[in-house]
Amino acid sequence: MAVWGMGPASDGHMISYSCWFKTSVSFEENKNMILIHYGESFANIPGMVNRTSDKDFFTLALENGIPHVYRNVYSRVRGGSINLADDKWHHIAISIPYRNCLFSQVQMYVHGVQVTTKLEGDDDHLFLTSSGKISIGGK
């Protein structure tokens, strides 16, 4: 299932989101699932002039059951080694805690407990587009 709408985010603002989810089976190796995505509405569409943006997207995904947050294709924050692909209900929340924070300062909570995260890639101030879409679900 996937649902999308115009997102509430804006340049450098604080946002947070959370969801409940349950995977139907344990993930096999190299299986990924998008839980929530916010990004450009019209980036990289052929024929659109100057639509490639340097602004970040903000995507929460499971990779082999481990939660990750992406800000671009090169940078992500990994949610420790907790595996959430176990056929049980889980609550996860992601927060940009203050305006223009560094990507490494994004906070992740599982069942209300903050998870220690590890930055993989570049650390920079988050700057989301103000004309993006928010999507829920996907593969």
N, C-alpha and C positions, 0 to 999 in steps of 0.2 A: 504494500500500500504506500502511496505517496500523496501528500497534500501540500500545496504551497499557497503562499499569499505574500503580499508586499510586506517587507519586514519593518520592524520598529527601530532598527539600529540607525545610527548616524555617525558621522566623522568623529572618532575619538571618544564617544560616549560610553558610559557604563551600560552593560546589559547582562542579563543572566537568563538561563532557561533550564528547565528540568523536565524529565519525563519518567514514566514507569514503562518498563518493557520486560518481555519474557521471550527468550529464544526457544524455538520448538525442539531443537536438538543441540547437542554439543557441536561446536564448529570443527570441521576438519581443518587441516593445515592450509594456510593461505586463503581463508574465507574472511570476507569483510562485509560489514553492514553499516550503512549510514543511518544514524538515529535522527539528527537534526543538522540542517545545513543553512547557512545564510551567506549569500554572495551576490555578485553582479547579475543584473537582469539581462544585459545585452553584451557581455564581454566576449570577444573573440568570434563574433558572428561574421562569416564572409560577407563582404560588401558594405559593412558598417565602418565608416571612416573614424579613426582614432578612438575606437571603443575598447582597446586593450587597456585595462586599468592597472595602476600600481597599488590600488587599495586592497586590503586583505579580505579574505572570506573567513568564516568561522564555522567549522564543521566538527561535530561530535560523531565519531564512528567507533565501531568495534573492529579490531583486527585480531583474528584468532581469539576472540572473546575479551581482549584487553582494551579498555577505553583509551581513545586518543582524541585530541583536539588539534585540528589543522588551522593554520593561518594562511598558508599558501602551499604549493606542491613541494616546497623544500623544507618547511618548518612545521614541527608538530610537538605537542606536549603529550607524553605517555603517562597513563595513570598507573604507575607501578607495575606489579605483576598480577594484579587481581583479575581473575578470569570470570567474566559475567555470562558466559555462554554455557549455562548449566541447567537449563530447563526450569529455572526458578524466576520469580518476579524480583526485579531490581529497580530501585529509584536512584537516578543519577542527576546531579545538578552541576552546571558549569557557570562560572561568574567572571566577568571582567570587573574587578572590584573598585576601580576608580578610573577617571578620565585619562586617556592616553597612557595607560599602564604598559609595561613591557609584557611581551607574550609569556615570558617565564613566570609572570606574576598571576596568570590566570589560575583560578581556584577550581578544583574538582572535588565534589562530595558524592559519596556512595552511601546510601541509607543514612544521610545526615552527618556522616563522619568525613572530615577532610582527608583526601588521599594525597600522599606524597607523590609529586609528579617529577618527571625528568624531561628536560628540554632536549630535543633532537633537531638540530639545524640552527638557523639564525635567530637571534633574539633582537627584537626591535619593538618600538611602540606600536600598538594595535591601532589601525586606522581603517575602519570599515566603511564601505560605501553607504551612501544615504538613499540609494535607489536600487536596493537589492531585493531578492526574494528569499523568504524563509520556506524551507521544505522539511517535511517530516517523513522519514522512512525512505528506504531505497536500498539497492544493492550495488 
